[in-house]
Amino acid sequence: MTGARFHGVRLLLGVCGSIAAYKSVYLVRRLTEQGATVHVAMTGAATRFVTPLTFETVSGNPVMTDLFSGPPNRHIELAEAVDAALVAPATANTLARHAAGIADDALGTLLLALRGPLLVAPAMDGGMWDHPATRANVDTLQARGVAFVGPASGPLASGLEGVGRVAEVPEILDALEAMLADVRVAASMAGEHVLVTAGATREHLDPVRFLSNPSTGRMGFAVAAEAARRGARVTLVAGPSELPTPPGCTRLDVTSAADMADAVRAHVGGASMLVMCAAVSDFRPAVRHPHKVKKDAGEGHVALERTEDILKSLAGRTPEGLVKVGFAAETEDLLAHARRKLVEKDLDLIVANDVTQPGAGFRVATNRATLIGRDGSEQALDILPKARLAALILDRAVALRQSVRPAR
Ligand code: CTP
């Protein structure tokens, strides 16, 4: 059974009182054939349509129909032991009860005690599905992260046509597989703390004038968003940017290279990955005037001084196990410059991009990059949306965390 679609997956299947309950017998068959272990819980109404014995026979496990038969606490143990739950068919009544958190039968209690994700396949009359009460319950459940499959449109038990038919078994299986895949992604960077820098810095000459560059922060925000989606704790140190904070990220807004250096140093101690996407200014005006410089008083030139190189300042001084990723924005000799920066800045990975290429660099939604590893490996990528490039960078960073340095 290894290699089967649901190999090793422990599932709770809730069955509610609908004529569509008989389809769930086939559903259990397909699930067990494909490697899942299925525990069925039925509402009282469901037992009027299909007997518990039928589900017991196809699943090979006892069926829960009430709270008071079987060992005490079985519902809690089962709810905590399963990887996911599926309710098919899910009636308007069960959706309403779960939206309200009612737990006065076996299925209601199991759903409330569930730790894993939940997929529901509604089945009801079209008018019931359209009713504002059901609509509100569906909204509540979706906002809580419950996934839905169907209902489909077609002939209903009432003899009418409409939306309310339970989704077909293959569709339910696809939705379940997609939900389980999402859960795996969401857990794939759990325990990591990713410190990401993004955007340009501004080096002020006076309160209204500054030295900067056209970076919008898109690449860094994409890395932060993807790391958070994968379950990492994310601290995003952002230069001035109009972009919204990606869900689940803690954002620290900074202005100058010096501010960014302070923020990075304050947080790098607790991080397991540092991804320096920011286009940090290398120079700042040597003097910052407290008031607007008047043109009559202007000297005609601005003296500049170097800002601190944040990555270089961390070389050899970062916590053991920290994976460091830098970027190289180049306009010539891309790979040679990037390789030099990888060594000088003590990086595990550098993302080299020629910012003069169409579809790469500042202010565009795509990027074209070559990933160069500490081991000298080179991975030349096509033009990709920044979100996709962010995912590939994190794949490499995760692999590096697991192999190159000891786990923290
Ligand atoms: N970087 C940094 N501190 C700086 C400048 C850059 O930490 N003061 C980081 C960037 O975030 C990036 C990497 O170093 O991850 C390379 O930045 P880049 O601008 O390509 O190179 P520079 O080091 O500034 O070198 P040069 O200007 O000579 O290309």
Boltz pocket constraint, residues with backbone or C-beta under 6 A from the ligand:
constraints:
  - pocket:
      binder: B
      contacts: [[A, 257], [A, 276], [A, 277], [A, 278], [A, 279], [A, 280], [A, 281], [A, 282], [A, 307], [A, 308], [A, 309], [A, 310], [A, 311], [A, 312], [A, 325], [A, 326], [A, 327], [A, 328], [A, 329], [A, 330], [A, 341], [A, 345]]
      max_distance: 6.0
